[in-house]
Amino acid sequence: MSPRTIAITGASGLIGTALAQHLTARGDRVVQFSRSGGGGSDVIAWDPRRGSIESEKLRGVDAVVHLAGAGIGDKRWTTDYKREILESRTKSTTLLSSALADLGDGPKVLLSGSAIGYYGESIDATFIESSPAGRGFLADVCVQWEQATASAERAGVRVAHLRTGIVLSPRGGALKKLLPLFKLGAGGRMGSGRQWQSWISIDDEIGAIEHLLSASVSGPVNLTAPRPVTQAEFTKTLAHVLRRPSFVPVPSFGPKLLLGSELADALLFTGQRVLPEALGASGYSFVHHDLESALRALLNRPA
């Protein structure tokens, strides 16, 4: 495959950093978006809050991977921070989509971030891409986030919405936060443990994004492994791989006191069983199908 030019928003985050490194290693040119500017042909200055973007620098770019957005679990969900979570996604996506639509001869592919929070929470249901949107703050955010690509779609840009699950990497995200506790033998299931954890390894997250850059796939795509697990299974497997005990369940009142009830429920005590139907149908082959093999591979590689 010949080298491509790929522009990435959120390139300093967990997924964006890994994606940029992967694409560069395979010989692609990576262009990063930056709110601080910086100049040069490999940096596109933009400010979604003010609605400014160096759109001319998108000429000659083959595809855009849009990953920017305020961290869901970075702060308590105050009214102001919930607005930031929403607007950091909708404003940036609207700005980017409008720029692509106005260019005409710019990138023809937009892989735009989303999340499995789109489906809401359920213990019993199984969700695929055609499942309806759920209820709650995260579902509402995802719906508006995906709708913000409308101008690019109308202009003929192929848009895929990356409904990403829990990305496993020892370098960031949920796994990095859990490791110190579990290495001490103090880890345990959260609440009832019946809530579903639809996870994906960082290797498959990056592999799936690269696959979607060239696959003829539009619309929602679940970026989750084929075998989701319950929270109890997740903690048991992680403890097993680390050769540590996992006996003590974590009651809900502690995290709710620390994080706030709404955020704790969304991150720890609810979930959804999500299957990657569109990825499988498009021919993507997973590196890690099951949780144990994924954890062993991730935790045994050099830091």
Secondary structure, 3 states (H helix, E strand, C coil): CCCCEEEEECCCCHHHHHHHHHHHHCCCEEEEEECCCCCCCCEEEEECCCCEECHHHHCCCCEEEECCCCCCCCCCCCHHHHHHHHHHHHHHHHHHHHHHHHHCCCCCEEEEEEEHHHHCCCCCCEECCCCCCCCCHHHHHHHHHHHCCHHHHHCCCEEEEEEECEEEECCEHHHHHHHHHHHCCCCCCECCCCCEECEEEHHHHHHHHHHHHHCCCCEEEEECCCCCEEHHHHHHHHHHHHCCCCCCCECCHHHHHHHCHHHHHHHHHCCCEECCHHHHHCCCCCCCCCHHHHHHHHHCCCC
